[in-house]
């Protein structure tokens, strides 16, 4: 009988303790459950040796370039509009980041090395790229539009850090993938017939650029034929 009473007393004590703990958790904000950690978005790493993948990423944005991050500052929506966070400001939501980026290599863009442009990223809490590392070099796949004064680097856009800077191998792969296809087109050559038949050398109004070997050989061939014809005459 005494054992039964002891067990019953222990059971009641346990129930009371449990109720007190539950009551305390309900009164203290955040004590019952821990805030969930921000989950980073799962993006597949871009293989710069994969030309098809690089071109697909580039076609989805407006500009592709490598650049070094010079500075970064938080951008909030305090006061009814976008503004830079001050020491006394309390953002209503996670801040976007504005980065000053100096272009070091151009691949598909009108920007030139040495240009400095603002690049915006969204916070990690919303699966964005967050704050970029100051002093680090990144490969940027960014988007801008008419009327915008900055570039947006979206998650999974292809934007990635280049550890140790842009290597010669990486630069070559990007140039091969994103190079201007029109750059290898030879200029037109316009030849005019000699006014006195075959006695004069053919004239041309525009000769191909240096390196256009096929065009040069053709011109030399015409010159040779004209001289042979003039000797026979």
C-alpha positions in Angstrom: 0.0 0.0 0.0 2.8 2.4 0.9 4.5 1.5 -2.5 1.4 2.4 -4.4 1.1 5.8 -2.6 4.7 6.5 -3.3 4.3 5.7 -7.0 1.1 7.8 -7.3 2.9 10.8 -5.6 5.8 10.5 -8.0 3.4 10.4 -11.0 1.6 13.5 -9.8 4.8 15.4 -9.2 5.9 14.6 -12.7 2.6 15.8 -14.2 2.8 19.1 -12.2 6.4 19.7 -13.3 5.4 19.1 -17.0 2.6 21.5 -16.7 4.8 24.2 -15.2 7.4 23.8 -18.0 4.7 24.0 -20.7 3.2 27.1 -19.0 6.6 28.8 -18.8 7.3 28.1 -22.5 4.0 29.6 -23.5 4.7 32.8 -21.6 8.3 33.3 -22.9 8.4 34.4 -26.7 10.5 32.1 -28.7 11.1 29.6 -25.9 8.8 26.9 -27.2 10.2 26.7 -30.7 13.6 27.7 -32.2 13.6 29.9 -35.2 14.2 27.9 -38.3 17.6 28.4 -40.0 17.6 30.0 -43.4 17.9 27.4 -46.0 20.4 28.2 -48.8 19.0 27.7 -52.3 20.4 24.6 -54.0 22.1 25.7 -57.2 24.1 23.4 -59.4 27.7 24.6 -59.8 28.5 26.0 -63.3 31.3 24.1 -65.1 33.1 26.7 -67.2 34.4 24.0 -69.4 30.8 23.1 -70.4 30.2 25.5 -73.3 26.5 24.6 -73.6 25.9 25.4 -69.9 27.8 28.6 -70.0 25.9 29.8 -73.1 22.6 28.9 -71.6 23.4 31.0 -68.5 24.6 33.9 -70.6 21.5 33.9 -72.8 19.4 34.3 -69.7 21.0 37.6 -68.6 22.1 40.8 -70.2 25.8 41.0 -69.2 28.7 38.6 -68.4 31.9 39.9 -66.9 34.5 39.2 -64.2 35.0 41.8 -61.5 36.4 42.5 -58.1 34.2 43.6 -55.2 35.4 46.9 -53.9 32.8 47.6 -51.3 29.3 46.5 -50.0 26.5 48.2 -48.2 23.1 47.2 -47.0 20.0 48.6 -48.8 16.7 48.7 -46.9 13.1 49.8 -47.5 12.9 52.0 -44.5 11.0 55.3 -44.7 8.7 54.3 -47.6 11.4 53.8 -50.1 14.8 52.2 -50.8 17.6 53.7 -48.8 20.9 52.8 -47.3 20.8 51.6 -43.7 22.1 53.9 -41.1 23.4 53.2 -37.6 20.0 53.8 -36.0 17.9 52.2 -38.7 16.0 49.0 -38.0 15.2 47.2 -41.3 11.7 45.8 -41.6 13.0 42.9 -43.6 16.4 41.4 -44.5 18.5 43.9 -46.5 19.5 43.7 -50.1 23.2 44.4 -50.8 24.7 46.9 -53.1 28.3 46.2 -54.2 30.7 48.4 -56.0 32.3 46.1 -58.6 35.3 46.9 -60.7 35.3 45.1 -64.1 38.5 43.0 -64.7 37.4 41.1 -67.8 34.6 41.5 -70.3 32.9 38.6 -72.0 29.4 39.6 -73.1 28.9 43.2 -72.2 29.6 46.7 -73.2 31.5 47.3 -70.0 35.2 47.6 -70.3 38.0 46.5 -67.8 38.4 49.3 -65.2 34.7 50.3 -65.2 33.1 50.3 -61.8 29.4 49.4 -61.6 26.8 48.8 -58.8 25.7 45.1 -58.5 22.8 44.2 -56.3 22.1 40.9 -54.5 19.2 39.7 -52.4 19.7 38.4 -48.8 20.5 34.9 -47.9 17.3 34.7 -45.9 15.3 34.9 -49.1 17.6 32.4 -50.9 19.7 35.2 -52.5 23.4 35.5 -52.9 23.7 37.7 -49.9 26.7 39.9 -49.2 29.6 39.2 -51.5 33.1 39.0 -50.2 35.0 42.3 -50.4 38.2 42.0 -52.3 37.2 38.8 -54.0 36.9 38.3 -57.7 33.6 36.9 -59.1 32.3 35.9 -62.5 29.0 37.9 -62.8 26.0 36.8 -64.8 23.8 39.9 -64.2 20.8 41.6 -65.6 20.0 45.3 -66.3 17.4 47.1 -68.3 16.8 50.5 -69.8 16.3 53.0 -67.0 18.1 50.9 -64.4 21.2 52.3 -62.8 22.5 49.0 -61.5 22.9 45.3 -62.3 21.1 42.5 -60.5 22.9 39.2 -59.7 20.2 36.6 -59.1 20.6 33.2 -57.4 21.5 30.3 -59.7 22.3 32.9 -62.5 25.8 31.5 -62.8 27.4 34.2 -60.7 30.2 32.5 -58.8 33.4 33.4 -56.9 36.7 32.9 -58.7 39.1 31.7 -56.0 42.5 33.2 -56.7 41.1 35.4 -59.5 40.4 34.6 -63.1 42.8 32.1 -64.4 44.1 32.0 -68.0 42.3 28.7 -68.5 39.0 30.1 -67.3 39.3 33.2 -69.4 40.1 31.1 -72.5 37.0 28.9 -71.9 34.7 31.8 -71.4 36.1 33.6 -74.5 35.6 30.5 -76.6 32.0 30.0 -75.3 30.9 33.7 -75.5 33.2 35.1 -78.1 31.6 37.3 -80.9 31.0 35.0 -83.9 31.1 37.9 -86.3 34.7 38.7 -85.4 36.0 36.1 -87.8 34.1 37.4 -90.8 36.4 38.7 -93.5 35.7 42.1 -95.0 34.5 42.3 -98.6 37.0 43.0 -101.3 36.0 44.9 -104.4 38.2 44.5 -107.5 37.9 46.6 -110.7 39.0 45.5 -114.1 42.0 47.4 -115.7 40.9 50.2 -118.1 43.4 49.0 -120.8 42.6 45.3 -120.7 45.4 43.1 -119.3 48.2 45.7 -119.5 47.6 47.1 -116.1 47.4 45.6 -112.6 43.8 45.2 -111.3 42.8 47.8 -108.9 40.9 47.3 -105.6 39.0 49.8 -103.6 39.3 47.9 -100.3 41.7 45.1 -99.4 41.0 42.5 -96.7 42.4 43.1 -93.2 45.8 41.7 -92.4 45.7 38.0 -91.9 43.1 37.3 -94.6 45.4 35.0 -96.4 42.9 33.6 -98.9 42.0 37.1 -100.2 45.6 38.1 -100.5 46.5 35.0 -102.5 43.6 35.7 -104.8 44.8 39.3 -105.4 48.4 38.2 -106.0 47.1 35.6 -108.5 45.3 38.3 -110.5 48.4 40.4 -110.4 50.5 37.5 -111.8 48.0 36.8 -114.6 47.9 40.4 -115.6 51.7 40.6 -115.9 51.8 37.4 -117.9 49.2 38.7 -120.2 51.0 42.0 -120.7 54.2 40.3 -121.6 52.5 38.1 -124.2 50.9 41.2 -125.7 
